[in-house]
Amino acid sequence: MANYNSRKRQSNAGSKSDGTPEVVRVRVPRKDKNEVLATVSTLLGANRVRLQCMDGVVRMGRIPGSKKKRMWVHEGDIVIATPWSFQDEKADVVWKYTRPQANWLENRGYLK
């Protein structure tokens, strides 16, 4: 029983008193890697999404095969996209934010 209780205490260690997880560190887009924040506007199927990027360009985003099973993207999600160097209207989705992380970005002024 002692083992069960210690695991239970550890799982709530990063939570606030109201039950929401506390955000400590959030990945931000890196300018040196040409990453931009984007909002998923529509799902196109076949691992493709329509992205409304923060630089004002609407791009077709592709979820790479290495992230396809691990990253489930829905409409309205905030993601990091890397535009292609040879075709600016297309991009790869490299990161998806959780809801608390998106709220943190909005409070810090990353989302306009």
C-alpha positions, 0 to 999 in steps of 0.5 A: 500500500505504501507504494500505491500512495507514494505514486498517487502523491507524485502524480499530483505534485505538478498540479495547482490546488484546483486540479489543473496542471501547472505549466513550468516550461513551454517550447517556443518557436525558434527563429533560427530554425524558421519555425512559426506558430500556427492554428489548425483551421481544417483537417484535410485528411491523409495527415494534411491540415490547413494552417493559419500561420502567425506570419499571415500566410495560410499553408498546407501542413503535413504531419510527418510519419514519425509524429503521426501516431503520437500527435493527434491534431484537431481543429483549433489546436496551436502548433509549431510549423516549419515552412518548406524552403522551396515551397513557402505555401507548405509546412511540416507540423513539428509540435502541438501544444496542450491547452494549458501550454496554449493558455501560457502562450496567450498570457505571454503575448506569443499569440496575437 
